[in-house]
Amino acid sequence: MRPLWLLTAVISAPLAAQVEPLETAAATITASDLLGHIQVISADSMQGRATPSPELERTAEYVTSEFRRFGLQPAGENGSYHQRFGVTRWTIDTATSVVELAVSGTRDVAQLGKDARYFLGKIPPSAVAAPAILISARDSQHSLVGPDVQGKVVLLLADLSKPLPATFNERVIELSAAGPEAVLVLSNRDSLTFTQRLRLAARPRLERDSLYGQESGAPVIELHERAISTVLGRLKLDPARLRQLPQAVRLPLPGLQIVLRLSRKVLNHSEVPNVIGLLPGSDPVLKQEFLVYSAHIDHIGISSGQIDSVNNGADDNASGVAGLLELAEAFAGSGVRPRRSILFLAPSGEEDGLLGSAHFTEHPTVPLSRIVANVNMDLIGRNWTDSVIAVGLEQTDLGTTLRTVAAAHPELRMTPIADRWPEERIFYRSDHYNFARKGIPILFFTSGTHPDYHQPTDESTRIDSEKEARLVRLLFYLGARVADTFPRPRWNAASYRQIVEGK
């Protein structure tokens, strides 16, 4: 075994000699090539690349053919570029799912799909019947959990007529996990907004087969208060007045009987692909470690009932996949072979809950402990021309490496900036999160959302491919530095405790 100081010297010395080949390789990343990939992946004929769909399979085959053309090795399963996993698409059966409330001979029945919507949590195998407690959520900063929720149905009172911070969902999830039988969020949304929420809730849900039916926590239902006005009146509960109280309310409701019946309807089972290509490293020792670039290939499919119904997903995330392909070509075809190996991962199912990256990190095709970093790309083709959000900038020393690389390449005119919208919880919303929770340092690059996000208007004509080319060149230089530098990237202690250990 070589001494650590010798290994460091061997790795660091050749970097200067590689400057010219690196610049030559980076120059192969062009705006026209990026736009060409985006036009193929986001074409109307791809029908929005829903998971699962024939068009998603066609997108996977396009990425596979490009990996093969670049000379990447298959890094999926069974000697292929694909790692396939099973998914189940399901929805709540609104014909049989109801919430019944009764008190002193008065009874209200709320139908799922009409008066209520399923939000999250375990679908109970039989009817849930339990005593009730009313809790008001005065703010989203304080926990709603208490010993009084155990074994109860919680009626949660909040003002849903106003925008709620993202932390409200955290409080509800925390409450769901604290041992109640169910959580019924009393809704005062206006009729139009509530109807829109019902329509969103009716969309089929997708789960990996390995987790199907394994939801955790009590079921959470948004229940419109108009559907139970008779019972509320009998209990002398005025939700509008209670919402105006300056203090929180925790009120047992011993006379109220609540029965919740939920059932699901399975629509189909499918298998979907992750696409994985490998560029082996040049160092006999460090080639056993891996830098992972990732960008998801799926989108949200068709929005029926519109003149233009295809959600093309040019920015989300054809732009990221185009960047992935250009990076693969630059590294594989330039004569610049990093010391560490580079894995190029194109997952499916990101829009449905980061399913493909979750499957990969739980069933990795290379040893997870040898993945030194993940660089993820999602929505990188729009917005500002001279800056990009780099989520994770302060969590590991990858942030220092990125700033050093950006400073060394002023010609790219691309400044990495910290997350501008922490309240949107972007850190948890793309595939890098599944790497981070496994302890792998990450950087997530995004230019953020825009009015065309998840709309049919997210088309290739709106992509700023010149800006994207400069950004992807920056990610090329970043990857070259990470793949050639010893030691591997490191977390800062506080971020590791919070993200990886959950403390």
C-alpha positions in Angstrom: 0.0 0.0 0.0 1.4 3.4 -1.0 1.8 5.9 1.9 -0.9 8.6 2.0 1.5 11.4 1.3 2.8 9.7 -1.8 -0.7 9.0 -3.1 -1.6 12.7 -2.6 1.5 13.8 -4.5 0.9 11.3 -7.3 -2.7 12.5 -7.7 -2.1 16.3 -7.5 1.0 16.7 -9.7 -0.5 16.0 -13.2 -3.4 18.5 -12.9 -1.5 21.3 -14.5 -0.5 19.1 -17.4 -4.2 18.3 -18.0 -5.3 22.0 -18.3 -5.2 22.1 -22.1 -6.9 18.7 -22.7 -9.6 19.7 -20.1 -10.3 23.0 -22.0 -10.4 21.1 -25.3 -12.9 18.6 -23.8 -15.0 21.4 -22.2 -15.3 23.1 -25.6 -17.2 20.0 -27.0 -20.1 21.0 -24.7 -22.0 23.3 -27.1 -25.3 25.2 -27.1 -26.4 23.5 -30.3 -25.7 20.0 -29.1 -27.6 20.7 -25.8 -30.5 22.1 -27.7 -30.5 19.1 -30.1 -30.8 16.7 -27.2 -33.5 18.8 -25.6 -35.6 18.9 -28.8 -35.5 15.1 -29.1 -36.4 14.4 -25.4 -39.1 17.1 -25.1 -40.7 16.6 -28.5 -44.5 16.3 -28.7 -44.1 12.7 -29.8 -42.6 11.9 -26.3 -46.0 12.7 -24.8 -44.5 14.2 -21.6 -42.5 11.0 -20.6 -44.8 9.9 -17.8 -43.7 7.1 -15.5 -44.6 4.5 -16.8 -45.2 5.1 -20.5 -44.0 3.9 -23.9 -42.5 7.3 -24.3 -40.4 7.0 -21.1 -39.1 3.8 -22.5 -38.2 5.6 -25.8 -36.4 8.3 -23.8 -34.5 5.6 -21.9 -33.5 4.0 -25.2 -32.3 7.4 -26.6 -30.1 7.9 -23.6 -28.9 4.3 -23.8 -27.9 4.7 -27.5 -26.0 7.9 -26.7 -24.1 6.2 -23.8 -23.3 3.3 -26.2 -22.1 5.8 -28.9 -19.8 7.5 -26.4 -18.3 4.2 -25.4 -19.5 4.1 -21.8 -19.7 0.7 -20.2 -23.1 -0.7 -19.2 -23.5 -0.2 -15.5 -27.1 -1.4 -15.0 -28.1 -5.0 -14.3 -27.3 -8.2 -16.2 -24.7 -6.5 -18.3 -27.1 -3.9 -19.6 -27.4 -0.1 -19.3 -30.8 -0.5 -17.5 -31.7 -1.1 -13.9 -35.5 -1.9 -13.9 -37.8 -1.7 -10.9 -41.5 -2.4 -10.4 -44.1 0.3 -9.8 -47.8 0.2 -8.9 -50.1 2.9 -10.0 -53.1 3.4 -7.7 -55.7 5.8 -6.5 -58.2 6.2 -3.7 -61.5 4.3 -4.5 -63.9 7.2 -4.0 -66.9 5.0 -4.4 -66.2 3.2 -1.1 -64.1 5.8 0.9 -66.0 7.9 3.4 -65.7 9.8 6.7 -68.7 9.5 9.0 -69.2 11.8 12.0 -72.1 11.3 14.4 -73.2 13.0 17.7 -76.4 12.7 19.6 -78.4 11.3 16.7 -77.0 13.7 14.2 -74.8 12.3 11.4 -72.8 13.7 8.5 -71.2 11.6 5.8 -68.3 13.1 3.8 -67.4 11.3 0.5 -63.8 11.2 -0.6 -63.5 12.8 -4.0 -66.4 15.2 -3.2 -66.1 16.5 0.3 -62.6 15.2 1.3 -59.3 14.2 -0.2 -56.6 11.8 0.9 -53.3 13.5 1.6 -50.9 10.9 3.0 -50.4 8.1 5.4 -51.3 4.4 5.7 -54.5 3.1 4.1 -56.0 1.1 7.0 -57.1 -2.5 6.1 -60.5 -2.0 7.9 -62.7 0.9 9.1 -61.1 3.2 11.7 -63.3 4.1 14.7 -61.9 6.1 17.6 -62.7 9.0 20.0 -61.9 12.5 18.7 -59.8 15.5 19.8 -59.8 19.0 18.3 -56.4 20.7 17.9 -55.9 24.2 16.4 -52.7 25.0 14.6 -51.9 28.6 15.5 -48.6 28.5 13.6 -46.3 26.0 11.9 -43.3 26.5 14.1 -44.5 24.5 17.1 -45.2 20.8 17.3 -48.8 19.6 17.4 -47.9 16.3 19.1 -48.9 15.5 22.6 -49.8 12.4 24.6 -53.5 13.2 24.1 -53.4 12.2 20.3 -52.6 8.6 21.0 -55.4 6.4 19.6 -57.6 9.4 18.7 -58.9 10.8 15.5 -57.5 14.4 15.4 -59.6 17.1 14.0 -56.9 19.6 13.0 -58.1 23.2 12.6 -56.0 25.5 10.4 -56.8 28.5 8.2 -56.4 27.0 4.8 -57.9 30.1 3.1 -54.4 31.6 3.4 -51.1 30.4 2.0 -49.4 28.1 4.4 -45.6 27.8 4.9 -44.0 24.5 3.9 -43.3 23.8 7.6 -47.1 23.3 8.1 -46.8 20.0 6.1 -43.9 19.1 8.4 -46.0 19.6 11.5 -48.8 17.5 10.0 -46.4 14.7 9.0 -45.0 14.8 12.5 -48.5 14.5 14.0 -49.4 11.7 11.7 -46.4 9.7 13.0 -47.2 10.3 16.7 -49.8 7.6 17.1 -53.3 8.9 16.2 -55.8 6.7 14.3 -56.3 9.4 11.7 -55.8 13.2 11.2 -58.7 15.1 9.6 -57.7 18.6 8.6 -60.8 20.8 8.6 -60.7 22.9 5.4 -62.2 26.3 4.9 -60.9 26.7 1.3 -63.2 28.4 -1.2 -65.1 26.1 -3.5 -63.0 26.7 -6.6 -59.7 26.1 -4.7 -61.1 23.0 -2.9 -62.3 21.6 -6.2 -58.8 22.0 -7.7 -57.4 20.2 -4.7 -59.8 17.4 -5.2 -58.8 17.1 -8.8 -55.1 17.0 -7.9 -55.8 14.3 -5.3 -57.6 12.2 -7.9 -54.4 11.8 -9.9 -53.1 8.3 -9.7 -50.2 7.8 -7.3 -47.1 5.7 -8.1 -45.2 3.6 -5.6 -42.3 1.2 -6.0 -43.6 -2.3 -5.7 -41.3 -3.0 -2.8 -43.0 -0.3 -0.8 -46.6 -0.7 -2.1 -49.0 -0.6 0.8 -46.2 0.2 3.3 -47.1 3.8 3.9 -46.3 5.0 7.4 -48.2 7.2 9.8 -51.9 7.7 10.3 -54.0 8.6 7.3 -54.3 12.4 6.8 -57.5 13.6 5.1 -58.4 17.2 4.2 -62.1 17.4 5.1 -64.2 20.4 4.1 -66.1 21.8 7.1 -69.2 22.5 5.0 -69.7 18.7 4.7 -69.9 18.3 8.5 -71.7 21.5 9.4 -74.6 19.7 11.0 -72.4 17.8 13.4 -70.2 20.9 14.1 -73.4 22.8 14.9 -74.6 20.1 17.3 -71.2 20.2 19.0 -71.5 24.0 19.2 -68.1 24.3 17.4 -67.6 27.4 15.3 -64.4 26.9 13.2 -64.3 30.5 12.1 -64.4 31.7 15.7 -61.8 29.2 16.9 -59.4 30.2 14.2 -59.5 33.8 15.5 -58.6 32.8 19.1 -55.1 34.1 20.1 -54.2 30.8 21.8 -54.0 27.3 20.6 -56.9 24.9 21.4 -56.8 21.3 22.5 -60.3 20.1 23.1 -61.4 16.5 23.7 -64.7 15.7 22.0 -66.1 12.7 24.0 -69.5 12.7 22.4 -68.3 12.6 18.8 -68.1 9.3 17.0 -65.9 9.2 13.9 -65.6 6.3 11.4 -63.1 6.4 8.5 -63.3 4.0 5.6 -60.5 4.1 3.0 -59.8 1.8 0.2 -57.5 1.9 -2.8 -58.0 1.0 -6.5 -55.0 -0.5 -8.2 -54.8 0.7 -11.8 -51.7 -1.2 -13.1 -48.3 -2.7 -12.4 -45.3 -1.9 -14.5 -41.5 -2.0 -14.7 -39.6 1.2 -15.5 -35.9 1.9 -16.2 -33.0 3.7 -14.7 -30.3 4.2 -17.3 -26.7 3.9 -16.1 -23.4 4.2 -17.9 -19.9 4.0 -16.6 -16.6 5.6 -17.5 -13.9 3.7 -15.7 -11.2 5.8 -14.0 -7.5 5.7 -14.9 -6.0 5.1 -11.5 -5.7 1.5 -10.5 -6.8 2.3 -6.9 -9.1 5.3 -7.3 -11.0 3.7 -10.2 -12.8 1.8 -7.5 -14.4 5.0 -6.3 -17.2 6.8 -8.2 -18.4 10.3 -8.9 -22.1 10.2 -10.0 -23.7 12.7 -12.3 -27.5 12.4 -12.4 -30.5 13.9 -14.2 -34.0 12.4 -14.3 -35.6 11.4 -17.6 -39.3 11.4 -16.7 -41.9 14.2 -16.7 -45.6 14.5 -15.9 -47.1 13.3 -19.2 -50.4 14.6 -20.6 -52.8 17.1 -19.1 -56.1 16.2 -20.9 -58.8 18.8 -21.7 -56.4 21.4 -23.0 -55.7 22.5 -26.6 -52.0 21.8 -26.0 -52.1 18.8 -23.7 -48.4 17.7 -23.9 -46.3 18.7 -20.9 -43.0 18.7 -22.9 -40.7 19.1 -19.9 -38.0 20.9 -21.9 -36.5 22.5 -18.8 -37.9 19.8 -16.5 -35.8 17.8 -17.1 -34.7 17.5 -20.7 -32.3 20.3 -20.0 -30.7 18.2 -17.2 -30.6 15.0 -19.3 -29.0 17.0 -22.2 -26.3 18.2 -19.7 -25.8 14.6 -18.6 -25.2 13.5 -22.2 -22.9 16.3 -23.0 -20.8 15.6 -19.9 -20.6 11.9 -20.7 -19.4 12.8 -24.2 -16.9 15.3 -23.0 -15.3 12.9 -20.5 -15.4 9.9 -22.7 -14.2 11.3 -26.0 -11.6 13.9 -25.0 -8.6 11.8 -24.1 -9.0 13.1 -20.5 -9.6 10.1 -18.3 -10.2 11.1 -14.6 -8.6 8.9 -11.9 -11.9 8.1 -10.3 -14.6 6.4 -12.3 -17.7 8.4 -13.3 -21.2 7.0 -13.3 -23.8 8.7 -15.4 -27.3 8.0 -13.9 -30.6 8.9 -15.6 -33.4 7.8 -13.2 -37.1 7.4 -13.8 -40.0 8.3 -11.5 -38.5 11.5 -10.0 -41.8 13.4 -10.5 -43.6 10.7 -8.6 -41.5 10.8 -5.4 -37.8 10.3 -6.4 -38.5 6.7 -7.1 -35.7 5.8 -9.5 -32.9 7.3 -7.4 -34.4 5.7 -4.2 -34.2 2.4 -5.9 -30.7 2.9 -7.1 -29.4 4.0 -3.7 -31.1 1.0 -2.0 -30.0 -1.4 -4.8 -26.8 0.2 -6.1 -25.0 -1.3 -9.1 -21.7 -0.1 -7.6 -20.8 -0.2 -3.9 -22.6 2.7 -2.3 -19.7 3.3 0.1 -17.4 4.0 -2.8 -19.6 6.8 -4.3 -17.7 10.0 -3.3 -20.2 12.6 -4.5 -23.4 13.2 -6.5 -23.8 16.1 -8.9 -27.5 16.4 -9.8 -29.1 18.6 -12.5 -32.7 19.5 -12.7 -34.2 22.6 -14.5 -30.9 24.1 -15.7 -32.0 25.8 -19.0 -33.9 28.9 -18.0 -33.8 32.1 -15.8 -30.7 34.0 -14.9 -27.9 34.0 -17.5 -25.0 34.4 -15.1 -25.8 32.4 -12.0 -27.1 29.1 -10.8 -28.4 27.8 -7.5 -26.1 25.1 -6.0 -28.1 23.4 -3.3 -25.8 21.9 -0.7 -23.2 24.6 -1.1 -22.5 24.9 2.6 -23.1 21.2 3.6 -19.8 19.7 2.4 -16.4 20.9 1.2 -17.8 20.4 -2.4 -18.9 24.0 -2.0 -15.3 25.2 -1.5 -14.3 23.1 -4.6 -17.1 24.6 -6.7 -16.2 28.2 -5.7 -12.5 27.5 -6.5 -13.4 26.0 -9.9 -15.8 28.9 -10.8 -13.2 31.4 -9.8 -10.6 29.7 -12.1 -13.0 29.9 -15.1 -14.3 33.5 -15.2 -14.8 33.1 -19.0 -17.9 31.0 -18.1 -19.6 33.9 -16.4 -21.4 31.5 -14.1 -21.7 32.3 -10.3 -22.9 29.5 -8.0 -25.3 30.9 -5.4 -27.0 29.4 -2.3 -30.7 28.3 -2.3 -32.8 31.4 -2.8 -36.0 29.7 -1.8 -35.4 27.6 1.4 -39.1 27.7 2.1 -39.7 25.7 -1.0 -37.6 22.9 0.4 -35.8 22.3 -2.9 -33.3 20.1 -1.1 -35.9 17.4 -0.7 -37.4 17.6 -4.1 -34.9 16.1 -6.6 -32.8 12.9 -6.9 -29.7 14.2 -5.0 -31.7 13.9 -1.7 -31.6 10.1 -1.9 -27.8 10.2 -2.1 -27.5 12.7 0.7 -29.6 10.7 3.1 -27.2 7.8 2.5 -24.3 10.0 3.6 -23.0 10.9 0.1 -21.9 14.5 -0.4 -24.1 16.3 -3.0 -24.4 19.4 -5.1 -27.7 20.0 -6.8 -27.8 22.5 -9.7 -31.0 24.2 -10.7 -32.0 27.6 -12.1 -35.4 27.3 -10.4 -39.0 27.2 -11.5 -40.8 29.6 -13.8 -44.4 30.2 -15.1 -44.0 27.2 -17.5 -43.1 24.8 -14.8 -45.2 21.6 -15.1 -47.1 23.3 -18.0 -47.4 22.4 -21.7 -45.6 25.7 -22.4 -42.3 24.2 -21.0 -41.0 23.8 -24.6 -37.5 23.8 -26.2 -38.0 27.2 -27.8 -37.8 28.8 -24.4 -34.5 27.2 -23.4 -31.4 29.4 -23.1 -29.0 26.9 -24.5 -26.0 29.3 -24.5 -26.4 29.8 -20.8 -26.8 26.1 -20.2 -23.6 25.4 -22.2 -21.6 27.6 -19.9 -23.1 26.0 -16.8 -22.5 22.4 -18.0 -18.9 23.3 -18.8 -18.6 24.5 -15.2 -20.0 21.1 -14.0 -17.4 19.4 -16.3 -14.5 21.3 -14.6 -16.1 20.6 -11.2 -16.3 16.8 -11.9 -12.8 16.7 -13.3 -11.5 18.3 -10.1 -13.5 16.0 -7.8 -12.6 12.8 -9.8 -8.9 13.7 -9.7 -8.5 15.0 -6.1 -7.6 13.1 -3.0 -9.0 12.9 -0.4 -12.7 12.4 -1.2 -15.3 15.2 -0.4 -16.3 15.6 3.3 -19.4 16.7 5.1 -19.3 19.4 7.7 -20.3 17.9 11.0 -23.5 19.9 11.6 -25.0 19.1 8.2 -24.1 15.4 8.6 -25.9 15.3 11.9 -29.0 17.0 10.5 -29.3 15.4 7.1 -27.8 11.9 7.5 -28.3 11.2 11.1 -31.6 13.1 11.4 -30.6 14.9 14.6 
